[in-house]
């Protein structure tokens, strides 16, 4: 299966993608050049491809979007923020394995097998 590239969003259009669209949304806050952030991106692209009908995954550069970092009290990158219909559901520091990523989402929301 091909991986679906992550769309990058910024503070300026955050509300349009997260709150206005509805549905399940996963934000990947990353640090440019960081090994953990670079290792996580292919996993999130795979998730974005496999569950493209169930959720949308977006990436946000944490350094360039400091107001979002402060607003969600993000202290370390990479981090994940999960929303459902515009409601904050969960926040996680780090990404881990693909299985850990699915577990993070499924402990709040259930994705189909």
N, C-alpha and C positions, 0 to 999 in steps of 0.2 A: 504494500500500500504506500502511495506517495504521501509525504508529509505536507500538510497545509501550513504555509508560512504564517507567522503571527503578525497581526496588524498592530502597529505602534500607535498609541494614543497619548495625548498630553493633557495637562490640567485644563487647558482651554476647552477641550471637547469631551472631557471626562463624563459630564452629565448626559450628553447626547448618547453615549455608548452604554453607560451603566444604568442610569436611572430611567431614561426616556424609552429605551428599547424593550425593557422587560426581559423575561426569561432568565436562564442561568448564565452567569458571566463569571469568568475566572480571570483575575488580573495577576500578571507576572511582573513584579517590580524587580528590576535587575540593576546591576552595576556594570558599566562598560568595562570590558577587559578582565573581569573577574572570572576565575576558573569555574567556580560553582555556578555562576550565572550562565556561562557558555555551555557547561555540561547539561544544564537543565533545559535549555532551549529546544533541542531535538525531542526531548520527552514531551514537552508541551505542544510542539508541532504535531507529534503523533496523536496526542489526546485530542487536539483540535481537528484532526482528520477523522479519527475514529468516531467521535461524538459530535460531528458538525451540526447535526440536526437537534441535538439536545442542549448544547452549550456553545458559548463563544469564548475564546481565549484571546486576551489582548496583552501586549507587553507595554511597560512604562519604564522609562529610564529614571531611576530613583534620584540620581544626582541632579537631573535637569527639571525635576518636578517636586521640589522640596515641600511645597504646600500640601500636596497629597501625602507625602511621607509624614509630615507633622500631624495632619488631620486624622490619619489612621494610626498614629503613634507607632510607626514602623521604625525600629531601631537598628535593624540589620538587613542586608541584602544578600542573596535574593529572598524575596518573600512572596507569598500568595495571599490574595484576598478574594473570597468567594461571595457572590451576590446571587440572590434569587428574587426576581421581579423587583429589583431596586432596593431590596433589604439586605443589609450586611449579615452574612450567615457565619463566617469564620475567617480567621487570619492565621497564617502559618509562616514561621520563619524557616527558610530552607525549602528544598523541593524533594530531595532524596530520589528513590527509585520510581519507576513507572507505577509499580504496585502501591507504593506509599502515596503517590499522587492520587490514585483512584480511591484509596482508603480515606484520604483527607476529604475528598468530595463526598463519598458515599456515607460518611458518618453523619452528614447533615442532609444530603440529598441523594436520592438513589438514581444511578445511571443504569440503563438497561445493559444486560450482559452481551 
